[in-house]
Amino acid sequence: MISKKDRLFNLSTNHTTYLFAITETGHLEHLYYGPLLANQAISVDALAEKRSLNIGTGTAYDSDHPTLFMTNLCMEYSTMGKGDYRESSVDIEYQRGMHTLDFLVKSYRILPGKPRTFSGLPESYGTKETCTTLEITLKEALLPIRLLLTYTVFEDSNVITRRATLHNDGTSSVRINNLASAQLDLDSDEWNLVTLDGTWARERYMQERPLGPGIVINDSKSGASSAEHNPCIFLTKEDGECIGMNLVYSGNHRELVETSPFGKIRILTGINPSGFCWDLSPQDRFQTPEAVLTYSNKGLNGASANFHHFVNNHIIRGPWKFRERPVLINNWEATYFNFTEDKLLTLAKESAALGMELFVLDDGWFGLRNDDTTSLGDWTVNPKKLSSGLGGLALEIHRLGMMFGLWVEPEMVSIESQLYKKHPEWMIAIPGRRPSVGRNQYLLDLTREDVRTYLFKTLSETWHLADVNYIKWDMNRVFSDLYSANTEIRNHGEFLHRYVLGLYDLLGKLTQAFPNVLFESCASGGNRFDLGMLCYMPQTWTSDNTDEHSRLFIQEGTSCGYPLSAMGCHVSASPNHQTLRKTDIESRFNVAAFGVLGYELDITKLNRQQKEAIRAQIAFYKAHRSLLQYGNFTRIKLANSDSNQVVWAVAREDKSELLVLFAQKLNPANPGSDKLKVQLIDHDAIYEVFPRQQKIDIKMFGDLVNRISPVPITEGGLAQDTISKNISLDSEVEHYRVTGEQVAYAGIKLNQQFGGTGYDAMTRVLGDFGSRIYIFKKIN
């Protein structure tokens, strides 16, 4: 709901209220963002900044308002040159390098629903039943430029989106150096900042730090939203207040948090101004990416829940919205580049027999691609590897009852490729300068329409030929040596943004041409996990690192801003290919189940016990798939903490069923009791609680098995290996009937863990990196 009374704007969702007012000078002062204020009798005077006295050596707005100091005002937008010395949301250069601006309210309108903008940028969507939009037009005091601030209130998600549009109504160009998508000014009040940081194979680890005086910047300068610093950030307080902010954009971004000497916090988000400038022609406009804001008084879990609802309902679109995602097998870590058609079909047959539904052919199927030095850009099949072609392979896969998927990396080119030989000018490189290289590859110039036309035609022909059901869209390097011969680019400060617009243009055409294909975004794993890509591709490969222990941190951080339905999670081989860590196949599944499940290992090399474990895992996942992909998710004990335990829970909307992950990092010697407490539950109901039954490899016991074996068994020897392939132990017997209230407040003390003093049918054998999934079913 959006309303205006006198000079007050009130933007309310089901549980939150956002207030700002027009000052006597025509500026917008931010007043409040917090729990819903149901009583509409709101006093603006009580919330507004008091300003009857001067502020030291500050600069007043003008002589008519000698106590109006912009630098101590919470504002909805900010500019340079009128006394606000904090970072500004708008930096526009005009006439001989001047930057001073003063935007004043001219008009506003409230619209049902969310009008489309046709800006070339992806954005959220909603109907008049789910959202309302406010547009406020600000006019610069002396210059012929306008700033349109757009707010859309999504009541069901407790989310407000914001964007800014600059209109040049004059006869001369102006240069945009910075135009933030959103600004939020708050009182300081002991906030902490949570960011999602990392690098390849360590994406989106949660980092929390207290805010002190000064500026903190969370950004990307790589050309992509990046694994280093995701655009999703949070401000948290110990009392449970939490504000989340994200950006619907896949390129360079910046989130700036400044704490002023006067106890104000300013948050800015938008395109990174570093390396960016845009010449705005007369009678033209420039629109920012859409920013997403949410508030919760239920902590980070509450803000995450709002984001999850928003993404699933107002970002993901098309036939795969709320559709259960298939269990896949990807051949990459099973074969890498070394495969034949027979090998792939053998892998597919065994996978289908275990219950997998989608076969994905990864890198190496095209051109002369036997390693990563050649053939990117040549999207034609290699007949030496696939004698029947993609069409023949796909036909056989479909005959197995499986969907067929294909890996592509369209944004890239290899020097050793037919495409480069024909069109060297399509590669991003500065003439006369030797370009930097990443993963033996280079980038195509997607700012060029001829490049996008080539890619659309070539990819479309290949995908139709292969009758694809799924596409994994990869991007394995980021940007350098920025240059384009594209005549539309007037200065290369525009290049990276124009590239992102070109990418969106291509993705829009391809997803429209292949509406039923399930697209998964990938960028060296999670190097471009953002809301912009999710507007075209409903899921993203979370990380190339499939190690179960690492994934606790990666998936936990990712879940702060993104729902489980968007997170690709695979069970891979042990030792893990990224960490060399050994973990049991059951625990690898337990963690991967909290997302979109897949397998990425050579099924044909597994023993009977391992295959039977996978068959049971897939059956369990399918039985609970809607819950694991679309349930309400909460983090109870964080991996990114001093705790040895990690606890996650996902619940149905009516709380009739929950799945709870209990994982431990290391196995303690002589351990104490483990207690399971879950708040995300119906306190008035009675539940049955029991663990998912899984198998225990006898190799876990090592030499201890000789204490009961009638013949000596050498650890690592043939006898032990033979027994392990054919015999495994059942996990513990454990069952409770308990009230939800008891689970929430008192908890459940779980069976004893193995501690070196004995073993029976009740003993929980987890070991290092071990885990269980507990099932909660309401019985009344």
N, C-alpha and C positions, 0 to 999 in steps of 0.2 A: 504494500500500500504506500502511495506517495500523496502527501497533502501539503498545501501551503496556507498558512494563516498569518495575516499581516506580513511580517518580514521573515517568518520562520518556515524552513523546509523540514518536513518530517518524513523520513524514509524508514518504513517498518516492515520487518518480516514476521514470521510466526513467533519468533523468540527474541528478536533484536530490534533496536531503534538506533537510527543515525540522524543526527540533527546538525543543521547549520543555518545561519541567518545572514541577511543582508545588513551590513553596517550603514551608518549614516553617510559614509563616503561612497557607497556602492560596491564595496568589496564583500567577499563571502568569508565569514568567520565560522570555523568549525567549533561545535559546542559539545557534542557527546557522541560516543559510540559504545553501546553496551547492552545490557538486558532490556527487554521490551518495556517501554513506558506506556502502559495501557491507558492511563488517564491523559486525555488530550490537553488538560489545563497546564501547559508547560510554561514556566517562566523563563523567558529569554534573558532577562536581566540577572537572574540568579546564576545562569550558566556562563554569561559573557565575561570576558576579561575586564577587570576594573582598571581604569586609566585616567585617574584624576591628577596624577603627578608625573613629572618628568622622570626619565630613566637615565641617570648619569650623563654620559657623553653620547647617548644615542641620538639618532637623527629622526626627527618627527616627520610625519607624512607631508604636512604643509603648515603654513602660518595660521590657517583657520582651524587647524586641529593640532595644537602644539603638544598634546599628550598622547597622540596616536602614534605609537612606535610599532611598525610592522614586525620588527625583529622579536617582539614579545607577544605576538598574536598567533593563535592557532588558526590557520587559513586553509581553504580548499584548494588554492593554487597560489603560486608565489612568483615574483619577478625580480629582476635586478634593477637597482638604481633608485629605489624609493624608500630606502632605510631598512630593508630586510637583508641582513648580512649572512643568513643561513644559505645553504644550497637551494637554488631556485628550481622550480619545475619547468620554467620556460626561459629559454635563452635564444633570442632572435636578433640577428645583426642586420642593421639597415643603415642608410645614409652615412657614408664615411666611417663605418665601423662602430656606430652607436648601438648600445644594448638596453638602454633604459626603457621600460615598458610599464604601463599602468592600465590594466584591464578592469573595466567596471561593468556591472550588471546592466544589460539592456532589456532583455526579455526572457521569458521562459515558457515552456509548455509541458503538459503531462499527457502521455500517450499510453493507451492500453497495449499490452504485449511488448514486443521488441522489434521495431522496424529494421529491415536489412539495410546495410549501408553500401554494398557493392564496391568496397574499397580494395579488393584483392587480398584482404587479410581474412583468415578464418575467425570465427567468433562464436559465442554461445548463441542459443536460440531458445525461444519459449513462446507460449501462446498468451492471449489476454487473460486466460484463467490462471496462469502460473507466474506472470510477471507484469511489471509496469515500468515505464521509462520516463525519466525526467531529462529534458534538454534545457540547458541554461546558456544563453548567448551573452558573451562578454565582448564589449567593444573597447578597443584601445582608445585612450583619452584623446590622442591627436593623430594617430596614424590610421590609414584605411585598412586595418586588419581586424578580424574577429576571431574569437576563441569560443568554440562550442564545447561545453562540458556535458557529457552524457552519462547518466546514471541509470542502470536497470536493476530493479529490485526483484529477486527471485524468492518469493515468500516461502515456498516449500523447502528450499535448500538453505535458508538463512544466509544467503549470499547477495552481495551487491557488486555489480560489475561497473567499471568506469573506463572511459576513454576520452581523449581530447582531439578535436579537429580544428586546425588552423586554416582560416580562409584569408587569402590575399585579395582584397577588393580594390587594390590600387593599380597604378600603371607601371610600377617598377618592381623588380624581383626583390625578395627578402631571403636571407639565408637562415635556416633553422640549424642551430648548433645543438639544441636540446629541446625536446618536448616530451615531458613525462606522461605516461598513461594515467597515473594517479598519484596524488599526494595525500598523506594522512598525517595531521598534526595532533599530538596528544600531550597531556601532562606526563612528566617523567614517571614518578610513582613506582620506582623499583621494578622496572621491566627487565626480563632476560630476552636475549635474541637467540633463536634456534635457526640454524642453517643446515643445508644438506650438501656436504662437501665430499670430495674424493678425487679419484682419477680412474683410469681404465682398471677394471677388475676390483675396484674399491669404491664404487659409486654410491653417492647419497648416504654417507655415514652421518648420523645426527651429531651436531655440535651445539652446545648450549653455553652461553657466556652472559654475565651481567653487563648491562649497558652502563657505561660511565661517560664522562664528558668527552666530546670529540665525535669523530665520524668513523663509521664502519661501512665498508663497501663489499657487497656480495655481487660478483659480476662474471661475465664471460667476454673475452676478446678474441675467441677462437673462430668466430663465424657461426658457431652452433650454440645451442643453449648449454651444452657442455656437461661433462661428468665432474668437472672441478667444483662448480658452484651452481646448483640448480636454482632456477628463478623462484622457487617456492620457499618462503620464509615465514617465521612465526615470532610474535612477541608473547611471552608467557609471564605469569606472576604466580607466586606460591599459593595465593588464595583461589587459583583455578581459572582466573581470567586468561583468555587467549585470543589473539588476533592473528589471522592467517592472511597471507597475500601471495598471489601467483599471477602469471602472465601468459596470455594466449599468444605465444610467439616462439619461434624456433631458432632465432639468430642471437646476436650479441645482445645481452640484457644487462641492466644494472639495478640493484636494489641498494639504496643508500639510506642509512639510519644515522641521523645526527642528533646528539643531545646537546642542547644549548646551555649557556651559563644561567639562563633564566628558568631552567626546569621544564623545558619543552622538548619533546621528541618529534622529529620530522622523518617520515618514511616516504621515499620516492621510488617508483618502479617504472620501467619502460625500456626503450631502446637505449643501449649504452652510448652515451655521447662521445666516448673515446673513439676516435677514428670516424665519426659520423658527422656529416653536414649535408643539408639538402637545400638546393636553390628552388624556392617556391615562386613560380612564374605568376604574373598578374592574372587575376580571375581563376586561379587554381587553388587547390586545397591539399592539405596533408593530414592524414589520420593516423593516430597511434594504434598500436596493438591494444587489445582489451585487457585490463587488469581485473583481477578477481579478489574480492575481500570477504572475509567472514569473521564473525565474533562468536565465542562460546564462553560461558562461565563454568564449563565442565572440562577445562584444561585442553591439552593438545589432542586428546582422544575426541573431545567434542568438536573441535575445529576440523579435525580430520574427517569425522563423520559427515559434517556439512559439505566438505570438499568432495567426498566420495559420492554423496547424493547428487551434487551439482554435476560432476563429471558424467555419471551414468545417465542422468536425465537431460542434461542441457549441453553437453559437449559431444559425447558419442552419438552417432546418428546412422541411419541406414538399416538394412536388414539384420545386422549383427547387434543392434542395440538390444540389450537384455536377453540376447540369445546365448545359450550355453555353448561354450567354445570346445572344439574337439581336442581329444588327447592325441598328441602328435609324436612321431618318431622323426628325428633329424639325423641325417647320415654324417654330419660334419666330424664330430669326434670319433665316430666309428670308422671312417675311411680317410678323412681329410681329402686331398686331391686324388688319392690312389683308389679308384673304383672302376668297376666295369658294370655293364648292364646286368649281367648275371648276379654279381655281388649285390647290387641294389635290390633286385627282385627277391633274392634269398632273404635279405634283411627285411623287406616289406612283408613277405609271407609269414615269417616268424613273428613279426610285430602284430600283424593282423590276428594271428592265432592267439595272441595274448590280450587282445581287446583294443589295440590302438586303432585310431580312426582316420588319421591323416599322415601321409608320408611326405616328407619335405626333402627335396633334393637341393643340397646346399652348393657352395662354390665349387667350380671346376668342370662344369658341364658344357662350356661354350668355348669357341675359338680354339686356341692352342694352350689352354689354361691348365698346365700341370704344376704350376707353382704361382706365387703371387706377383711375378714380374711381368706377366703378359696379358693381353687379350681383353682387358676391360674396355668396353665400348663396342666390342664385336659380339652382339647378342644372337649368334647362330650356333647351333649345336655342334659338338665335336663328335663326328661319326665313329672315330676310333674307340671312344668310350661308350657311346650309345648307338649301336648299330641300327636299332629300330627308330632312332630319333626320339625327340621328346614326345611326339604323338603316340608312338608305339609303346614307350615306357608308361605314359599316362594311362593308356588303354589297359595295360596289364594291372596297373595299380588300381584302377577303377573296378576291374573284374574281381579283385580281391575284396571289394566292398569298402575300399578306403578312398578318401579324398586325396587329391594330388596337389602338392605345393612346390614352389620354386623360389630359389634365392636369386636376387639380382642386386647389382650395385650401380644404378643408372647414372649417378652424378659424377662418376669417375671415368678416367681414361688412362690407359697404359701407353708409354712411349712405344713399346712393342705391340702395336695393334694396327689393324687395317684402318680404323677410324682416324687415328692420329696421322697416319701417312696421307690420308685424303684431306683431313681438315686440321692441320696443326694450329690454325688460328682459333679453334674452338677451346683450346686448353687455356686455363688461367695462368698467365705468366707475363712478366714485364719484358717487352722487347729489349734485347741486348743484355739482359741480366739473367744469369743462370738461376733457375728456380730451385727453391727448396723442395724436398721430396718427403713423403710420408707413406710408409708401407709399400714402397716401390710404385707409387701411383700418384696421379695428379687429378685436379678437378676440371670438369667441364664448365663452361660459362653459361649457366642457366639464366643469366639476364638476357641472353639472345633468344629471340623467337625461333630462329632457324634451328638452334640446338634442341629446343623443346619440341619442335615439330618432328625432328628426326627421332628423338627418343620416344615420343608418343607412337609414331608409326611403327618403329622397330619392335618396341615392347608389345604393342597391341597384336602385331602379327604373330609373335612368338607365343604369347599367352593364349591366343585363340587356337593356335596349332596344338599346344599342350593341353588345352581344355582345363586350365588351372582352376583350382578352388581356393588357393591360398598363395599369397605373395609375401616373402620376407624381403623388405626393402632396406638394404644396408648402406652404410656410409662410413668408410674406415679411415678417413683422414680429415683433418680440419684445414683451415685456410692459411695461405701465405701468398706473397707476390701478387698483390691485388692489382689487376689491370683488366680492362675490357676494351675491345674495339667497337663496342656497341655505341652507336651515335646518340642513343637516348640518354647516355650518361654524360652529364655536363661537368661533373667533378667526381673523383673516385671516392669521396666521402659518402656517395650514394650507393657505392657498389654492393656492399654486403646486404643492405636492406633490399636492393633490387634483386639480388640473388634469391633471398628468401621469398620475395613476391613471385619470382619466376618458378621456384620450387612449388609454391602453393598452386600456381596456375597449372603446372603439369600434373600435380597430384589430383587437383579438382577434376581435370579432364579424364584422367585414367580411372579414378574411382567412380565417376559418372558412367564411363564406358563399360566398366566391370562392376556393377552394383552388388552382385552376389558374392564376389570374391572377398575372403577374409584377408585383410592386409595387416601385417605386423611390421612396425617400424623398428629399425635397428641402426645403431651407429657405433661400431666397435663395442657392441653391447649397449650400455646405457648412456652414450655420449650425447643423445638428443631425446631425452625423456621429458616431454613437455606437452602442454595443453594444445599447442598449435598442431603438432603431429597427430594428436589424438582426435582432432576434428576430422581427419581423413582416414586414420588407421586406428581401429578400436583397441589395439593392444600393442605393447612395446616390449622388445627383448630387454629384460631388466639388467642383465650383466653377462658378459662372456664368462665370468667366474661362476661356476656351478658348484663349487665346494660348499657342502652343507653348513659348515661353521661360518664361513664368510657370508653366506646368503642370509643368515640370521640378522646380520648388521645391514646388509644391502636392502633386503625386502622390508625390514623394519623402518628404515629411513624413507624408502620409496613410499611406503604406505601412509606416511604423514600427509602427503598431498594427493595421492593417486589411489584409486580403488583396486582391489584384488583382481577384478575383471580385466584390468589393463596391464597386468604384470605377467610376462612370460617366465616360467620357472621350470627348469629341466632337471631330471635325475640323470647323472652322468656316471662315468666309471670311477673306480677306486683302485689305486691312488688317483686323486683328482689331477687333471691335466694342468691346472693353474697353480695349485699349491703343493701337490704331491702328498696331500693329507689323506690318510686312510679313514674312511667312515663306513658304517654298515649301510646296506642298501635300504633298509627300513627307515632309518633316520633321514637318509637323503630324500626319500619320498615324503616323510612327515613334514619337512620344511617346504618342499616344492609344491605340496598340496595346497598351500595357502597362496593361490594364484592360479594362472592358467597352466595346467600340467602338460609336460612333455618329457620325452626321453631322448638322450643324446649319447648313446653308447652302442657298442657292437653286441646286439642281442644274441647273435649267433654263437658268441664265445662264452655265454653264461652257462652255468651248470643248471641241473634240473631244479635244485632248491631255489636258486635265484630267479629262474623263470616263473616258478610257482608263486614266489613272493610278488613279482611284478604283476602277474595275473590277478592276484588278490588285491593288490594296491589299486589297479585300474578299476576293478569292480567296486571297491569302496569309494573311489573318487567319483565314479559315475553316479552311484547311489546318493552322494552328497554334493554333487557338482553345483547345483543352483545355490546352495548355501555357501560353498567355498569360493564361488565367484561373485555372488551378489549379496551375501549376508552382511550384517552390521559387524564391522571389525573393530577390535580394540586391543591395545597393547597394555598388558598388565605388569609384566616385569621386562625391562628393557635389556636387549643385548648390549647396548652401548651404555653400560653402567658397571658398577663394581660387583653386581650380583653374579653368582655363578650360574644362576638359573635364568631362563628366558620363558615367559609365558604370554601367549597370544590367545585370543578367543574370537570366534565368529558366531553370530547368532541370527536366527530367523527373526523377521520383523515382530512376530507374535511371541518370540522367545520359547517356542515349543521345542526347539532343538538347538543345541550349541555344540561346537567342536572346539576343544581347547588343546593347544599345543603346549606341552611341558618339555623343555629341552635344557640340557646342561652343557656347560662348556668343558669342564674337566670332571673326572670321577674322583670325588674326595675319598680319602682313606678313612675307614671307620666312621661313615657318615651319620649325621643326625637325621631327624625326621624331615620329610618334605611335606609341605602343606599347600593345598590348592584352594585359593580364594578367588571367586569370580563375582564381580558386581553386576555384570551385564546379564541379568537373569531375572525371571519373575519371582519376586520375593515371596509371593503368596502360594506358589505352586509346589508340587512335590516332583522330584526328578529321580530317574534311575541314572546312575553314573557308572561307566565302565570303560576300560581302555580298548582301543582297536587292537585286535589280536595280531601279533606279528611273530616272526621267526627269529630265533637267536642262533647265530653261527657258533658251533662248538669251538671254533678256533679262538673265540674270545677268551676261553679259559686256558689256552696254552697248555703248559705242562701239568696244570692242575687235573686235567682229565685222567692222568695216570693214577690218581687216588681211587678211582672207581673202575678203571679199565682192567680186565683180567690179563691183558698182554701189554707190554710197554709200547707206548706210542711216541715217536720222536716229533717234537715240534717242528713244523715245516716239512715233515717227511711225507712219503707217499701214502702211508696209512692214514695220517691225519687228513690229508687232502681228499682221499677217497671217501672217508667217513663224512667230511664236511659237505661233499657234493651230494650225498645221499640221505643224510640225517641232519635234522636241526631240532632245536628245542622250542617248545611253545613258550610265549611270553607269559607273565604271571596271571594268576586268577585274581580278579579284584572287582567287587561289585558293591554299590551302595544305593540305598533308597533314602533320600535326604530332602529337606525343605530348601527352597531357594534362599530363604532368609538365612538358614544356617550356612549355606555355601558362601553367601555374600559376606557374612560377618565373622563366623567362626572358622569356616573352611573345612576341608577334608584332609586328614592326615593319611597320606598314601602309604602303601606297603613299604617295608624296609628295602633299601637298596643293598645289593651285594657289597659286603664289607670285608671279605676274606675270612669269615668265621663259619661259613656254611651256606647251603643252598637248598631250597625246596620250591614247590610249585607256586608259592606266594612271593618269592623273591623277585624284586625288580632288578633286572640286569641291564643297565644302560651303558656303562663304560664311558670313556671320553667321547664327547660329542653325541651322546645318546639322547633319545627323545621318545615320547609317547604322544598319541592323540587320544584324548578322553572325550567320550560321547556322553552328552547330557540330553535325556529325553523326558519331556514332561509327561506325567502319567495321570494327571487329574485336570 
